[in-house]
């Protein structure tokens, strides 16, 4: 049996180690996240709110970059939402040859550099690319235009929705959907009244993450956009161009908009994660109750 002094010493060492790790974590987060974020807002509003607003509203190229970002991101997120729900339902509800390969392919955008992804799109849809002559004959322009930005943004955000939905749908199981079908519900009725309510918070979480990633995308969009001011510049590209032109206050003003969107995303993510944790606890309690029910026995009164 260990002496009491050793136990107190071990507990003291453990508390000291935990405190040191906590301080290190706070220092790293503060140095890498909080300080740069605060500096963006400080520099953006250094000359006052009027100059900040003028940097955003008076520059037509900046206005166009904001508008372009706010149109490209929702379209890309909508595409990924439709794909994510369909792919997650397929993976969670069916076992088929190539299922593991499909899951691995969904993760490709996580492992491929966005610049490489943009270059691949250029090699496929560019004027000298695989489909370039066909698109040129039809009068369709993809690269260096709005459709190319949507394609690039959709590619880099592809896994975010589906990866949020697969574990949730597997945890829920198909029992409720099968019960609805057995009662005569159609496929759309099952989706809207059974599947969607069960996955709504996970779906919203994936949409929030995909939207944040879409608005902040730089590498793939840079390649397919051609970096044309007032035509294909999104907000991240506009920040970089203004900074290169030594217009730092204007650059920080646009960067502060992106940072503000990131903070809104962080708050939404925090709220949704709490809802997901609450639903997971409710599901665990419900399953525990269902498992315990068959083992309960009722007392019998002897005649």
C-alpha positions in Angstrom: 0.0 0.0 0.0 1.5 3.4 -1.1 2.2 5.9 1.7 -0.2 8.8 2.0 2.5 11.3 1.3 3.2 9.7 -2.1 -0.5 9.8 -3.0 -0.7 13.5 -2.2 2.5 14.1 -4.1 1.2 12.2 -7.1 -2.1 14.2 -7.0 -0.2 17.4 -6.8 2.0 16.4 -9.7 -1.1 15.5 -11.7 -2.7 18.8 -11.0 0.4 20.7 -11.9 0.7 18.8 -15.2 -2.9 19.5 -16.0 -2.5 23.2 -15.2 0.6 23.4 -17.4 -1.2 21.7 -20.3 -4.1 24.1 -19.9 -1.8 27.1 -19.9 0.0 25.8 -23.0 -3.3 25.2 -24.8 -4.6 28.6 -24.0 -1.3 30.2 -25.1 -1.4 28.3 -28.4 -5.0 29.2 -29.1 -4.5 32.8 -28.1 -1.3 33.2 -30.2 -2.6 31.4 -33.3 -6.3 32.3 -33.3 -7.4 35.1 -30.9 -4.5 37.5 -31.5 -4.6 37.4 -35.3 -8.4 37.7 -35.3 -8.4 40.7 -32.9 -5.6 42.3 -35.0 -7.8 42.1 -38.1 -10.7 44.0 -36.5 -8.3 46.5 -34.9 -6.7 47.3 -38.2 -10.0 47.3 -40.1 -11.5 49.9 -37.7 -8.3 51.8 -37.1 -9.5 54.9 -39.0 -13.1 54.6 -37.8 -16.3 52.9 -38.9 -16.8 55.4 -41.7 -13.6 54.5 -43.4 -14.4 50.8 -42.9 -17.8 51.2 -44.6 -16.3 53.3 -47.4 -13.7 50.6 -48.1 -16.5 48.1 -48.6 -19.2 50.2 -50.2 -17.3 52.7 -52.4 -15.1 50.3 -54.2 -17.0 48.6 -57.1 -14.6 45.7 -57.3 -15.0 45.0 -53.5 -18.8 45.2 -53.8 -18.7 42.7 -56.7 -16.4 40.4 -54.7 -18.8 40.4 -51.7 -21.7 39.8 -54.0 -19.9 37.0 -55.9 -19.0 35.2 -52.6 -22.6 35.5 -51.4 -23.9 33.9 -54.5 -21.2 31.2 -55.2 -21.2 29.8 -51.6 -25.0 29.2 -51.3 -25.1 27.4 -54.6 -22.1 25.2 -53.7 -23.6 24.4 -50.3 -27.0 23.6 -51.9 -25.3 21.1 -54.3 -23.4 19.5 -51.4 -26.5 19.3 -49.3 -28.4 17.3 -52.0 -25.4 15.1 -52.6 -24.7 14.7 -48.9 -28.2 13.5 -48.0 -28.3 11.1 -50.9 -24.8 9.7 -50.4 -25.3 9.4 -46.6 -28.6 7.6 -47.0 -27.0 5.2 -49.6 -24.0 4.4 -47.4 -26.0 4.1 -44.1 -28.9 2.1 -45.4 -27.3 -0.3 -48.0 -24.4 -2.7 -48.3 -23.1 -3.0 -51.8 -19.8 -3.7 -53.7 -17.6 -0.6 -53.7 -19.2 1.0 -50.6 -15.8 1.4 -48.9 -14.4 2.9 -52.1 -17.2 5.4 -52.3 -16.6 6.5 -48.7 -12.9 6.9 -49.5 -13.6 8.9 -52.7 -15.8 11.2 -50.7 -12.8 12.1 -48.5 -10.5 12.9 -51.5 -11.1 16.7 -51.2 -9.7 16.5 -47.7 -6.4 15.0 -48.9 -5.9 16.8 -52.2 -4.5 20.3 -52.3 -7.1 22.9 -53.4 -4.6 24.2 -55.9 -4.4 20.7 -57.4 -8.2 20.5 -57.5 -8.4 23.8 -59.3 -5.8 22.8 -61.8 -7.7 19.5 -62.5 -10.8 21.5 -63.2 -8.8 23.7 -65.6 -7.5 20.6 -67.4 -11.1 19.2 -67.8 -13.1 22.4 -68.5 -10.5 24.8 -69.8 -10.4 25.9 -73.4 -7.5 23.4 -74.1 -8.9 20.8 -71.6 -10.7 17.6 -72.1 -14.2 19.1 -72.5 -13.0 22.5 -73.6 -13.7 22.2 -77.4 -17.2 20.8 -76.7 -18.0 23.6 -74.3 -16.6 26.2 -76.7 -18.8 24.9 -79.5 -21.9 25.2 -77.3 -20.9 28.7 -76.2 -20.5 27.7 -72.5 -17.7 29.2 -70.5 -16.8 27.4 -67.2 -13.2 28.4 -66.4 -12.6 32.1 -65.5 -16.4 32.5 -64.9 -19.1 31.9 -62.3 -19.7 28.2 -63.1 -16.0 27.4 -62.5 -16.1 29.1 -59.1 -19.1 27.0 -58.1 -17.4 23.8 -59.3 -14.2 24.6 -57.4 -16.1 25.5 -54.2 -18.4 22.5 -54.5 -15.3 20.2 -54.8 -13.5 21.5 -51.7 -16.6 21.4 -49.5 -17.9 18.0 -50.8 -17.2 15.8 -47.7 -18.5 18.2 -45.0 -22.2 17.4 -45.2 -22.0 13.7 -46.0 -19.5 13.1 -43.3 -21.8 14.7 -40.7 -24.8 12.6 -41.8 -23.3 9.1 -42.2 -22.6 8.4 -38.5 -26.0 10.0 -37.4 -28.0 7.9 -39.9 -26.1 4.7 -38.9 -26.8 5.4 -35.2 -30.5 6.1 -35.8 -31.0 2.9 -37.9 -33.6 2.1 -40.4 -36.3 0.9 -38.0 -38.5 4.0 -38.1 -38.3 4.3 -41.8 -39.2 0.7 -42.3 -42.2 1.1 -39.9 -43.4 4.1 -41.9 -43.1 2.2 -45.2 -45.1 -0.7 -43.6 -47.8 1.7 -42.7 -48.1 2.8 -46.3 -46.0 6.0 -46.4 -44.4 7.0 -49.7 -40.7 7.6 -50.1 -41.1 11.4 -49.9 -43.3 11.1 -46.9 -40.7 8.9 -45.2 -38.0 11.4 -45.9 -39.9 14.5 -44.9 -41.6 13.1 -41.8 -39.2 10.5 -40.5 -35.6 10.9 -41.9 -35.3 14.6 -42.1 -36.5 15.3 -38.5 -34.0 12.7 -37.2 -31.0 14.2 -39.1 -32.0 17.9 -39.0 -29.3 19.0 -36.5 -26.5 17.0 -38.1 -27.6 18.3 -41.5 -27.6 21.9 -40.3 -24.2 21.4 -38.7 -22.7 20.1 -42.0 -24.3 23.0 -43.9 -22.8 25.6 -41.5 -19.4 24.0 -41.9 -19.7 23.8 -45.7 -20.8 27.4 -45.9 -17.9 28.6 -43.8 -15.4 26.6 -45.9 -17.0 27.8 -49.1 -16.8 31.5 -48.2 -13.2 31.2 -47.2 -11.9 29.1 -50.1 -8.8 30.5 -51.8 -6.6 28.0 -53.5 -9.0 26.2 -55.9 -10.9 29.4 -56.7 -7.7 31.3 -57.3 -6.8 28.8 -60.1 -10.1 28.6 -61.9 -11.1 32.3 -61.5 -8.1 33.9 -63.2 -8.1 36.5 -60.5 -10.0 39.1 -62.6 -10.9 42.1 -60.5 -14.6 43.0 -60.8 -15.4 39.7 -62.6 -14.2 36.6 -60.8 -12.6 37.9 -57.5 -14.3 36.5 -54.4 -13.7 38.0 -51.0 -10.6 36.0 -50.1 -9.0 36.8 -53.5 -10.0 40.5 -53.0 -8.2 40.6 -49.6 -5.0 39.2 -51.2 -5.2 41.6 -54.1 -5.8 44.7 -51.9 -2.9 43.7 -49.7 -0.6 43.3 -52.6 -1.6 46.8 -53.8 -0.5 48.2 -50.4 -4.1 49.1 -49.5 -4.0 47.6 -46.1 -7.0 49.3 -44.5 -9.2 48.2 -47.4 -7.8 44.7 -47.3 -8.4 44.5 -43.5 -12.0 45.8 -44.0 -12.8 42.9 -46.3 -10.9 40.5 -44.1 -13.0 41.7 -41.1 -16.2 40.7 -43.0 -14.8 37.2 -43.5 -13.7 37.1 -39.8 -17.2 38.2 -38.7 -18.7 35.4 -40.8 -16.3 33.0 -39.1 -17.4 34.1 -35.7 -21.1 33.7 -36.6 -20.3 30.2 -37.9 -18.5 29.4 -34.6 -21.6 30.4 -32.6 -23.9 28.5 -34.8 -21.6 25.4 -34.6 -21.5 25.7 -30.8 -25.3 25.8 -30.6 -25.8 22.9 -33.0 -23.2 20.7 -31.4 -25.1 21.1 -28.1 -28.3 20.1 -29.8 -26.5 17.1 -31.3 -25.2 16.0 -27.9 -28.7 16.3 -26.4 -30.2 14.2 -29.2 -27.5 11.6 -28.8 -28.2 11.3 -25.0 -31.9 11.0 -25.7 -31.3 8.3 -28.3 -29.1 6.4 -25.9 -31.7 6.6 -23.1 -34.4 5.5 -25.5 -32.4 2.5 -26.6 -31.5 1.6 -23.1 -35.2 1.6 -22.2 -36.1 -0.5 -25.2 -33.3 -3.0 -24.3 -34.5 -3.2 -20.7 -38.1 -3.6 -21.5 -38.0 -7.3 -22.7 -36.2 -8.3 -19.4 -38.8 -6.8 -17.2 -41.2 -9.4 -15.7 -44.6 -8.8 -14.3 -45.6 -10.4 -11.0 -48.3 -13.0 -11.0 -50.9 -13.4 -8.3 -51.4 -17.0 -7.3 -54.9 -18.3 -7.1 
